[in-house]
Amino acid sequence: MSAGRTGMAALMALPGVHRHVTSVAERTAEIARQIAPVQTGHYRESVHVVTTPTGAAVVADVEYATAVEADHGTLSHALHQT
């Protein structure tokens, strides 16, 4: 199992791969902000990309983000449009 993780880390360390993954994550975040339900705008404004040496993730970090995602599937829908 660790060999696979090591291999994935090596793959993600390649500048072109990491750049592409980050680009897809940024586009997904952009779409998520466009389609996010808005009452106060806090959820939409909290959508952003977190990068690490081995990848990137789109997150919404307001305390009620899980409830919004459960009701609307914003991040999931955005990923499918990327």
C-alpha positions in Angstrom: 0.0 0.0 0.0 2.8 2.5 0.8 4.4 1.8 -2.6 1.2 3.1 -4.2 1.2 6.2 -2.1 4.8 6.8 -2.8 4.1 6.4 -6.5 1.2 8.8 -6.3 3.3 11.3 -4.4 6.0 11.0 -7.1 3.4 11.5 -9.9 1.9 14.5 -8.2 5.3 16.0 -7.7 5.7 16.4 -11.4 5.0 20.1 -12.1 2.7 19.5 -15.0 0.5 17.0 -13.2 0.2 19.1 -10.0 -0.5 22.2 -12.2 -3.3 20.3 -14.0 -4.9 18.9 -10.9 -4.8 22.4 -9.3 -6.3 23.9 -12.5 -9.2 21.5 -12.4 -9.7 22.2 -8.7 -9.8 26.0 -9.4 -12.3 25.6 -12.2 -14.4 23.3 -10.0 -14.4 26.0 -7.2 -15.3 28.7 -9.7 -18.3 26.7 -10.9 -19.3 25.9 -7.3 -19.3 29.6 -6.5 -21.5 30.3 -9.5 -24.1 27.7 -8.7 -24.0 27.9 -4.9 -27.3 28.7 -3.2 -27.1 32.2 -1.6 -28.8 33.5 1.5 -26.0 35.5 3.0 -23.2 34.7 0.6 -21.0 33.2 3.3 -21.1 29.7 1.9 -20.3 30.8 -1.6 -17.4 33.0 -0.3 -16.0 30.1 1.7 -15.5 27.8 -1.4 -11.8 27.7 -2.2 -9.0 25.3 -3.2 -6.6 23.8 -0.8 -3.4 22.5 -2.3 -0.8 20.1 -0.9 2.3 18.6 -2.4 0.2 15.6 -3.4 -3.0 17.1 -4.7 -5.7 19.7 -4.4 -9.2 19.8 -2.9 -12.2 22.1 -3.3 -13.6 22.9 0.1 -16.3 25.1 1.6 -15.4 25.8 5.2 -18.3 27.6 6.8 -19.6 25.6 9.7 -22.9 24.7 7.9 -21.2 23.6 4.6 -22.1 20.0 5.2 -25.8 20.8 5.4 -25.7 23.0 2.3 -23.8 20.2 0.4 -26.3 17.6 1.6 -29.3 19.7 0.5 -27.9 21.1 -2.8 -24.8 19.0 -3.8 -23.0 22.2 -4.9 -19.5 20.8 -4.9 -20.6 17.5 -6.4 -22.5 19.2 -9.2 -19.6 21.5 -9.9 -17.1 18.6 -10.2 -19.4 17.0 -12.8 -19.4 20.1 -14.9 -15.6 20.4 -14.9 
